Amino acid sequence: MPRIKAVSIDGAKFVIAPLTIAQMRDFIVNTPKMPGDDDKQLFMGGPAFDKVYETICSSLNNAKTDVGSYLNGAEWTPDRCIAEMDQGTIDFLQPLIYEFTGLKTSAEASKKPGETPAASTA
């Protein structure tokens, strides 16, 4: 049985599990470059975002009982994610799954050793 973690956002509850090595390798090798924040309006299109939905589904589907039953109910597919989740849920789950798996987000990967966030003067 994989490691699992229960998470919730605004009353919606999910159980996530880390990606397997094979899933992580597929994600790293086959994910196209994501659009920049300036291109956020393009979030629903393109292969990079399809890969995000696949990754979220993989994590949700990896969360199983010892006898193989899905802890999140029925199997998740990219089409189900698009139909049942909003962008806020995707934005919530994605970094949690990456962190639980051991993947770094693009912001973490670009951070130099010893670098700390700038303090706000407001």
C-alpha angles and dihedrals in degrees: 000000000000126000109271136192129195114222133174138193122190093337096315109120126203136172113217130192128191119265116259118247089257092051092046092049091049090049094050096043100039105036113108120220111286119235115256123255088264088063094052090122087069092061096119097056139066141041095277091064092043086059090052091055091047090051093050090048091049091054094046091046093047088063099091138146122248089269094051101258115146112250089208095056115247123017115283120232130180089253090053091050091052092046099044108027132067125217091259091059091048090048089049097048100040099068092040090055092046092049094046090050094046096247118138121228117236089257091054093045093053094048113106119230111274093015115139129193116268115259118243117243094193 
